[in-house]
Amino acid sequence: HDPAPEGPEEQKAQRTTRFQCEAERLEDPLLRQRVRSLLDEWFETMSKSTRRARCSDLRQFATHILEKPAPAPSADANTDAAIVALGLLHLGVAHTTAAIAHYFETNRGELSPQTLSRRLTTLRTWARVLHLNDAAPCTLDGVPRDAFIPPKTDSTPRPSNEHDDVATSEAKSHDV
């Protein structure tokens, strides 16, 4: 007997299960207090704009993992996002890396390589903070950047051969 074809609800349930993040921990008041304290320590040396960017990066990632609309920026939303990342880390590097890979693949066409790079840096740095403070069992330091972020490309068109280079130089000299 063949199983019934999967519909959108079954596919969503599988996706949610694939990226478990211990979301039930979002309501734990002691964990919320500890994570908020770690966030505050992490932010101490950052400029206001860097803090905003890091929080936005965590919230966008958590939104993807939880499959919920993005919350308005707030201390609670930032704490929730930080706990989502912590929950993933508790399930291991492989699980967390798969979640990051899915997130980056989903956003590849919408975000610049620079934004993707900053977001990966945010996740890696937050994981390191959690690990150094004995809150997470692992870091993401070994996660290869090249696996997620396309190489930077120079937007300046380059001549395809020496003949084109000469023609371009001649054209520029006529414009003077």
N, C-alpha and C positions, 0 to 999 in steps of 0.2 A: 504494500500500500504506500504510494508516494505521498510525502508530506504536501500540504496545501502550499501554494505559492505565497511568498511573503509579501505583505502589503506594507504601506508606509508606517503603520503603527508597530509592526513587528520589526521592521528595519530600525526604527527609532529606538525601540527597546534594546536591540542588539548593540547599537551605537552607544547608548547610555551605559550598558553593562561593560562594554569594552573599555570605557574610560571611567571606571569607578574612581571616586576620589574621597570616599568616606564623608559624603556630604552631610550625613547626620551629625557630624562633629561640629558643624556650623553653629549649633545651638548650645554647645558646652561652654558655660560662662568662664570656667577656669582657663580653658584653652583660648578663648577669645581674648582674655586679659593678657595671657602670656604672648600671644601672637601680636597683639596691639603694642605691647611693650617692645618686642623685637623689631617691629616696624618703626617705632619711634626712634630706637637706637640706630637703625639702619639709615634713617632719614637725617640724623643729626648733622652730618657733614655735607649734605646735598643742598644745592640751591633750590629755591622754590619751584623753578621750572623743571628741574630734574626730578624732584619729588612728584610733581604732577604727571610727568611722562611715565615714571616707574609705576605709579599707581594705576594710570590708564592702561599700561601694558598688562599688569596683573589682572585688572578687571576684564579687559578684552579676552584674555586667555581663559579666565574662569567662566565668562559668559559662553564661550565656545564649549567648554567641558560640560557645563551644567545645561546647555541648550536652553537658556533663558534669555530674555531681552536684557540688554546692558542696563545696569542700574545707574542712577544719577551718582556723580562723585560724592562720596561722604566717607567719614572714618569707618562707619560700619561696613560699607560696600568694599572698602579697601581691606578691612580685616577679613571679610568673607572670601575675597579673592585670594588673599595670602593663605588662608586655611585650605582652600581648594588645592593650591599648589603643594602645600604640606601633605594633604591627604594622598595626592598622587605619589609623592616621594615615599610615603609609607608603604606603598604597593610595589616599590622597586624602580630601579633605573630603567629597565626594559619597558615597563608599563608607562612610565612617565615619558620616555623617549617616543613611544608609539603615539601618545596623546599629542606631544609637541609636533611630531611629523604630520599628523592629521591636521592639526591647527594651521601649520605653515602651508601645507598643500592646499587647504581650503582658501587661504588668503593670498596665495602667491601672485595671482594676477591683479589683486586689488591694492597691494602694498608694495612700496619700493623696497629694493634690497637693503637700503639703509634702515628703514623702519623695521624690517624683519630682523636685521642684525641687532638693533637696539632691543627689540623684544626678546630675542634669545639671550642677550646679555642680561636683561632684567631677570629672566627666569633662572639663569645660571647663578647670578649673584645672590638672588633671594635663597636659592637652594643652599648655597655655601653658607650664608648667614644662619640658616636653620640648622645645618649640620654642625657648624662651629659652636652653636649654643645647645647642642645635644637635643634638638627638637626633631631632626630628620635623620634617618639612618644612612643617607647617601647624599652625594652632590651630583651635579650635572656637568662637572668639569670635563669629564671624558666624552661628553656628547659632541660629535664633530660638527662644527659650524658649517662646513662645506656641504654636509648632507641636507641642510635645510635652506640655505641661502644661496641664490644664484650669484655667480661672480659679478662684480661691478663691471659695467661696460662704459666705455668712453663715448659720450654722446656726440663727439666731434667726428664727422665723417672723414675717413682717411682715403687718400687715393689708392686705387686698387693696384696700380703698377707705376713704374718710373715715368712712363709716357704721360699718364694722368697728372703726375706731380709737376712735370714741366708745363703742361697745359694750364694747370691751376696757377702756377707762378706767373705765366705769361698773361693770363686773364687779369690777375691782380695788378700787374704793372701797367696795364692799359687803363685801369680804374683810377690811377693816381693823377 
